[in-house]
Amino acid sequence: MPPVPPLECVPNVSEGRRPDVVARLAAAASSPPGVRLLDVSSDPDHNRSVLTLAGEPEGLVQGLLALYEVALAEIDLTRHQGVHPRVGAVDVVPFVPLGDTPMDVAVAAAERLAPEVARRFGLPVYLYERAARVPERAALATIRRGGFEGFDARIQDPLWAPDFGPAGPARVHPTAGVTVIGARFFLIAFNAVLDTPDVAVARAVARRVRESGGGLPAVRAMGVYLASRGRAQVSLNLVDFRRTPVLEALERVRAEAAALGARVVECELIGLMPEEAAREVVRDALQLPAFPALIEDRLRAFP
C-alpha cells in the first residue's frame, strides 16, 4: 500500500448550486503535484461544498491558495443564500493529521497558510481549534455567530481583531467576508432527513441532541428546512466520534424525532468518514464485541 499522506484538509466553500464553479474550485485545490482530491460533496439547500484533500503540507498550502483565488473571483456573499451558517466565501479550512502525523504538523500548516491568505487576498483570517491563538475563539460556532452579515460590526470590536489581515483598520472583505483556518481532529458531518417539512421539529431535535443543550458529548446540531425536498433536516457535526459514535448519535435523533411524531427517512454523510468510525458503526449495529474479521483485511496482510 502507498504511504499515508501526512495531512487531510477539508475546505468548506460557500457554493453548492453551480457545478461548473465547484469543479473549478476542486481543480484548483488539487492542482499541485502530490495533492489528492478524495471527495467533493455539494448541497444546493446549504449552498455549500466540502472538498476533501490529502497531501504534504506545502502542496496543500499551494492548492488552497489557488482555491482562494478562484473562490474570490466566483463567490459573492452579498448575493449568496443558503441554510448553512457562513462568514466567508472560503468559510473554513481545517487541517487534520493522518496516520501517525502529530497535531503540530497540522497547526504549522494552518499557520503557514493564514498569513499568506491575508497578504494575497486582503482577507481577515481567524485561527481556530488547535491552531487558535485566542482561547475564546477556538470554537468555530463562536466565530460564525452572526454570520457574514453581522461581521462588519463585530470586527470593529478590538476583541475580534483578526489573527491576520490587511494593513489598516480591520474590515471585512466586501464580497468574500472573512475566513477561518485551523487544525483539528476528524469531524464527521452527518445529516438526518425527517419525514416532516416542519423545521421546528428539526430544531427541537437538534437542541435535545447537541452537547450545548445537555445532549450528547462532542455533538453539534442544527435544524434546517430543505426547500428542494420539502423536508426538515437535522444537521449534525460529530467533532469526536470517540466520545459519541455515529450510530449512537443517529439513534438519539431517531428517538427525539419519534417523541415529536416524526421519523428519520434518510441519512447523508458529507465528505468522508475515518475507517475507525465506520467500523464502530458496523460493530454497534450488529452488537458485536469487536469489529468482524474481513476477507479483504486478511488478504491485504499477505505480501
C-alpha positions in Angstrom: 0.0 0.0 0.0 1.2 3.6 -0.7 2.3 5.6 2.4 -0.5 7.6 4.1 -0.2 11.3 3.4 0.6 13.4 6.5 -2.4 15.6 6.3 -6.0 15.8 5.3 -7.6 19.2 4.5 -11.3 19.8 4.3 -12.1 23.3 2.9 -15.7 24.3 3.0 -16.7 26.8 0.4 -19.9 28.8 0.1 -21.1 27.4 -3.3 -23.2 24.4 -3.8 -25.5 25.3 -6.7 -23.1 25.8 -9.7 -21.4 22.6 -10.6 -19.1 24.3 -13.0 -17.8 26.6 -10.3 -17.4 23.7 -7.8 -15.4 21.8 -10.5 -13.0 24.8 -10.9 -12.6 25.1 -7.2 -11.8 21.4 -6.9 -9.4 21.5 -9.8 -7.5 24.5 -8.3 -7.2 22.9 -4.9 -5.8 19.7 -6.3 -3.5 21.3 -8.9 -0.2 21.0 -7.1 1.8 17.7 -7.5 1.1 15.2 -4.8 -2.2 16.7 -3.7 -5.0 14.2 -3.9 -8.7 15.2 -4.3 -10.5 12.4 -2.3 -14.1 13.7 -2.4 -16.4 16.6 -3.3 -19.8 16.9 -1.6 -22.2 19.7 -2.6 -25.6 20.6 -1.4 -27.9 23.2 -3.0 -30.0 24.0 0.1 -27.0 24.6 2.2 -25.4 26.2 -0.9 -22.1 24.8 0.3 -19.4 22.3 -0.9 -17.0 20.3 1.1 -13.7 19.2 -0.5 -11.5 16.5 1.0 -7.9 16.7 0.1 -4.8 14.9 1.3 -1.1 15.5 0.8 2.1 17.1 2.1 1.7 20.4 3.9 3.3 22.6 1.4 1.4 21.1 -1.6 -1.8 21.6 0.3 -1.0 25.2 1.1 -0.3 25.9 -2.6 -3.5 24.2 -3.6 -5.5 26.1 -1.1 -4.1 29.5 -2.3 -5.3 28.5 -5.7 -8.7 27.6 -4.3 -9.0 31.0 -2.6 -8.2 32.8 -5.9 -11.0 31.0 -7.7 -13.4 31.4 -4.8 -12.9 35.2 -4.6 -13.4 35.5 -8.3 -16.6 33.4 -8.3 -18.4 33.8 -5.0 -20.2 37.0 -3.8 -21.6 36.6 -0.3 -23.8 39.7 -0.7 -25.8 37.5 -3.2 -25.3 34.2 -1.5 -28.2 32.4 0.1 -28.3 29.0 1.9 -29.4 27.5 5.2 -25.9 26.8 6.5 -24.1 29.5 8.6 -21.1 31.1 6.9 -18.8 34.0 7.3 -16.7 33.6 4.2 -16.6 32.6 0.5 -14.0 30.1 1.7 -15.7 29.6 5.0 -13.4 27.3 6.9 -10.2 25.4 6.2 -9.2 22.7 8.7 -6.1 20.6 8.6 -6.3 17.1 10.1 -3.4 14.8 10.9 -3.5 11.4 9.2 -1.8 8.2 10.3 1.0 8.9 12.8 1.3 12.6 11.9 1.3 14.8 15.1 -1.2 17.6 15.5 1.7 20.1 15.5 2.2 19.4 11.8 -1.5 20.4 11.1 -1.1 23.5 13.3 2.0 24.5 11.4 0.2 24.2 8.1 -2.6 26.4 9.3 -0.1 29.0 10.5 1.7 28.8 7.1 -1.5 29.3 5.1 -3.2 32.0 7.2 -0.8 35.0 6.8 -0.4 34.2 3.1 -4.2 34.3 2.6 -4.4 37.6 4.4 -1.5 39.1 2.4 -2.5 37.9 -1.1 -6.3 38.4 -0.9 -6.9 41.1 1.7 -8.9 38.7 3.8 -9.2 38.8 7.6 -8.2 35.4 8.9 -9.2 33.8 12.2 -7.4 30.7 13.6 -9.5 28.1 15.4 -9.5 24.8 17.2 -5.9 23.6 17.9 -4.4 26.5 16.0 -6.4 29.1 17.9 -4.4 32.0 19.4 -7.3 33.4 21.4 -8.9 30.6 23.5 -12.3 32.2 23.4 -12.3 31.9 19.6 -11.3 28.2 19.4 -14.8 27.0 18.6 -15.9 27.6 15.0 -19.5 28.2 16.0 -18.4 31.2 18.2 -16.6 32.8 15.2 -19.5 32.2 12.9 -22.1 33.6 15.3 -24.0 36.4 13.4 -22.8 35.2 10.0 -21.3 37.3 7.2 -23.9 39.9 7.5 -23.0 40.6 11.2 -19.3 40.7 10.8 -18.9 44.3 9.7 -19.9 45.4 13.2 -18.2 42.6 15.0 -14.8 43.2 13.5 -14.7 46.7 14.9 -14.5 45.3 18.4 -10.8 45.0 19.5 -11.6 41.6 21.0 -12.5 40.5 17.4 -9.4 41.8 15.6 -8.4 39.1 13.2 -5.3 37.0 13.7 -4.1 38.1 10.3 -5.5 40.7 8.0 -4.8 43.6 5.6 -3.0 46.6 6.8 -5.1 49.4 8.3 -8.3 49.3 10.3 -9.9 45.8 10.5 -12.5 45.4 7.8 -14.5 42.6 6.2 -13.8 41.8 2.6 -16.8 43.2 0.7 -17.7 40.0 -1.2 -15.7 37.3 0.4 -16.2 38.1 4.1 -13.6 36.5 6.4 -12.0 33.1 6.5 -11.4 30.6 9.4 -8.3 28.4 9.2 -7.2 25.8 11.8 -6.2 22.3 12.8 -8.4 19.7 14.4 -9.3 16.0 14.9 -11.6 14.2 12.4 -15.1 15.7 12.2 -18.0 13.6 10.8 -20.7 15.7 9.1 -23.8 13.7 9.2 -27.4 14.7 8.3 -30.7 13.1 9.2 -33.7 14.0 6.9 -37.1 13.8 8.6 -40.5 12.9 7.2 -41.9 16.3 8.0 -41.5 19.8 6.5 -41.8 21.3 10.0 -38.4 22.9 10.7 -39.5 23.5 14.3 -39.4 19.7 14.8 -35.8 19.5 13.4 -34.7 22.4 15.6 -36.2 20.9 18.7 -34.5 17.6 17.9 -31.2 19.4 17.4 -31.5 21.2 20.7 -32.0 17.9 22.6 -29.2 16.1 20.8 -26.4 18.6 20.8 -23.9 18.9 23.7 -24.6 22.6 24.4 -28.3 21.7 25.1 -27.4 18.9 27.5 -27.3 16.2 24.9 -24.5 14.0 23.6 -20.8 14.8 24.1 -18.9 16.3 21.2 -22.1 16.7 19.1 -23.2 19.9 17.5 -26.5 20.1 15.7 -28.9 22.4 14.0 -32.3 22.0 12.3 -32.9 23.4 8.8 -35.5 23.3 6.1 -34.6 21.8 2.7 -36.6 23.6 0.1 -35.5 21.4 -2.7 -37.0 18.3 -0.9 -39.8 19.9 1.1 -38.4 18.3 4.3 -36.7 19.3 7.5 -33.2 18.1 8.4 -31.2 17.6 11.5 -27.6 18.5 10.5 -25.0 17.0 12.8 -21.3 17.6 13.4 -19.6 14.8 15.4 -16.4 16.6 16.5 -15.0 13.5 18.3 -16.6 10.1 17.3 -14.6 8.5 20.1 -16.9 10.3 22.6 -20.1 9.8 20.7 -20.1 7.2 17.9 -22.2 7.8 14.7 -24.8 5.1 15.5 -25.4 6.5 19.0 -26.0 10.0 17.6 -28.4 8.6 15.0 -30.3 6.5 17.5 -30.7 9.6 19.7 -32.0 11.7 16.7 -34.5 8.9 15.9 -35.7 8.7 19.5 -36.1 12.5 19.8 -37.8 12.8 16.4 -40.2 9.9 17.3 -41.1 11.7 20.6 -42.3 14.6 18.4 -44.2 12.4 15.9 -41.6 12.4 13.2 -39.1 9.8 11.9 -35.8 9.7 10.0 -36.3 8.7 6.4 -32.8 9.2 5.0 -29.3 10.0 6.2 -26.4 11.7 4.5 -22.6 11.6 5.1 -20.9 14.9 4.0 -17.4 14.3 3.0 -15.5 11.2 4.2 -15.6 9.1 7.4 -12.5 7.6 9.1 -12.3 3.9 8.9 -12.3 3.5 12.6 -15.6 5.3 12.9 -17.2 3.2 10.1 -16.0 0.0 11.8 -17.7 1.2 15.0 -21.0 1.6 13.2 -20.9 -2.0 12.0 -19.8 -3.3 15.3 -22.5 -1.4 17.2 -25.3 -2.1 14.7 -24.6 -5.9 14.9 -24.0 -5.8 18.7 -20.6 -7.4 18.3 -17.8 -7.2 21.0 -15.4 -6.3 18.3 -15.4 -5.4 14.6 -15.7 -8.6 12.5 -12.7 -10.0 10.6 -12.9 -9.2 6.9 -11.7 -11.3 4.0 -10.1 -8.2 2.4 -8.2 -7.3 5.5 -6.7 -10.8 5.7 -5.8 -10.7 2.0 -4.0 -7.4 2.4 -1.9 -8.8 5.2 -0.1 -11.1 2.7 3.0 -9.7 1.0 
